Amino acid sequence: MLKIVKNKPLAVVLRIQILFILVAAIIFGYWLGMHGAISAILGGGVNFVSGMVFGLIVSNHQGFLPGEIIKTALKAEILKISIIVILLWLIFKFYLSVIPTVFIGVFVLTVLLHSVALFVVNEK
């Protein structure tokens, strides 16, 4: 699944996010039960899904003109933010047993993990 994201730094970040989400789900599942685990998975899943979409758009970019690169990056970022807003709304609207502190905490930490991409070397 992550092989479709051709950008190495983004693929590495998505793998790190998956591992973090799984660890958070295990910890909060043990500590707070099923709804803690689900809240952790959903909180991290919002960023993972939006990151996958961002990665797919950036990975499929063709061309090297600065204007094209900026246009693709803006399109990817706008879609990513739109997906985040929609998923946050859907989760809070329909999953009434969400534990907000777990959900938001894991969500924020996976956002911060996204900055790890800056430290990944992109070798060809």
Disulfide bonds with the S-S distance in Angstrom:
none
